[in-house]
Amino acid sequence: MSEDIKSKVQNSLVFHQSDLWDSIVWIIDEAYKSESMIAISQSIDEQKRSHQCGRVDGIAFVKDLLESTRAVALDNAGRKKS
């Protein structure tokens, strides 16, 4: 990632409270729950279950990336996550 884009991303994640951030995290959490329920469902076969678990893992990765990027941004700005 270029330093210019990295700087823009980190600057955009330094905030005290954001309804947009809360909405994004909520949507990701709901998608995770929904995809997880499908993955553990008794009605899908093993091949589909494996694919579904990959989807769940992808959602978890995206959420972790967003949260860790924000944590670094706050740390770089000398602020703690609230």
Contacts in CASP RR format, 6 or more apart in sequence:
PFRMAT RR
TARGET T0000
AUTHOR 0000-0000-0000
METHOD contacts of the structure
MODEL  1
MSEDIKSKVQNSLVFHQSDLWDSIVWIIDEAYKSESMIAISQSIDEQKRS
HQCGRVDGIAFVKDLLESTRAVALDNAGRKKS
1 9 0 8 1.000
9 69 0 8 1.000
9 73 0 8 1.000
10 69 0 8 1.000
10 72 0 8 1.000
10 73 0 8 1.000
10 76 0 8 1.000
10 77 0 8 1.000
11 73 0 8 1.000
13 69 0 8 1.000
13 70 0 8 1.000
13 73 0 8 1.000
13 74 0 8 1.000
14 73 0 8 1.000
14 74 0 8 1.000
14 77 0 8 1.000
14 79 0 8 1.000
15 21 0 8 1.000
16 82 0 8 1.000
17 82 0 8 1.000
21 70 0 8 1.000
24 66 0 8 1.000
25 63 0 8 1.000
25 66 0 8 1.000
28 59 0 8 1.000
28 62 0 8 1.000
28 63 0 8 1.000
28 66 0 8 1.000
29 63 0 8 1.000
31 59 0 8 1.000
32 56 0 8 1.000
32 59 0 8 1.000
32 60 0 8 1.000
32 63 0 8 1.000
35 52 0 8 1.000
35 55 0 8 1.000
35 56 0 8 1.000
35 59 0 8 1.000
36 56 0 8 1.000
38 44 0 8 1.000
38 52 0 8 1.000
39 49 0 8 1.000
39 52 0 8 1.000
39 53 0 8 1.000
39 55 0 8 1.000
39 56 0 8 1.000
44 52 0 8 1.000
70 81 0 8 1.000
71 81 0 8 1.000
74 80 0 8 1.000
74 81 0 8 1.000
END
